[in-house]
Amino acid sequence: MNIFGERLRELRIEKNLSIQALAKEIQIGSSSICRWENGQADIKSEQLIIIAKYFNVTTDYLLGLE
């Protein structure tokens, strides 16, 4: 189960962002975002914090801990 990927996709869609648009906003490669959403790669802590701040959620929420 890829809770992080599911939550990232949900947050991105709620803001009506494509993967490419989100990548540009947070300056992270679109291929990384795609792999995270599909559960094909793990996220580094620094990138997790960037995403949490951008969407104004906690890292615990993104990781499925709350």
FENRA-V414539 format. One record per pair of residues at least 24 apart in sequence whose ideal C-beta (glycine too) atoms are under 10 Angstrom apart, sorted by sequence separation. I is the first residue (numbers start at 1). J is the second residue. D is the distance in Angstrom with one decimal. If there is no record, write none. Layout:
i: [I,I]
j: [J,J]
d: [D,D]
//
This chain:
i: [9,26,8,12,26,28,36,9,10,26,5,8,9,26,5,8,9,22,25,26,5,7,5,6,4,5,22,4,5,6,22,2,5,2,4,5,8,2,3,5,2,17,1,2,4,5,4,12,15,8,11,15,11,14,12,8,11,12,4,7,11,10,11,11,4,8,7,7,11,11,7,8,4,7,7,4,5,7,3,4,6,3,4,3,4,3,2,3,1]
j: [33,50,33,37,51,54,62,36,37,53,33,36,37,54,34,37,38,51,54,55,35,37,36,37,36,37,54,37,38,39,55,36,39,37,39,40,43,38,39,41,39,54,39,40,42,43,43,51,54,48,51,55,52,55,54,51,54,55,48,51,55,55,56,57,51,55,55,57,61,62,61,62,59,62,63,61,62,64,61,62,64,62,63,63,64,64,64,65,64]
d: [9.3,5.5,7.3,7.9,6.6,9.7,10.0,9.0,9.8,8.9,9.5,5.9,4.8,5.3,9.7,5.6,9.1,8.7,6.8,9.5,8.8,9.6,5.5,7.9,6.6,4.4,8.1,8.7,6.3,8.9,9.5,8.3,5.0,7.9,8.2,8.7,8.6,7.5,9.5,9.4,3.4,10.0,8.4,9.0,8.6,9.2,6.6,9.5,9.2,9.8,8.2,7.6,9.8,8.6,9.9,6.7,8.7,8.3,8.1,9.6,4.6,9.8,9.4,7.0,9.2,8.4,9.0,8.0,9.3,8.3,6.8,6.8,9.7,5.4,8.3,9.8,9.8,7.1,9.6,5.6,8.5,8.2,5.8,6.8,6.8,3.3,9.3,8.9,8.2]
//
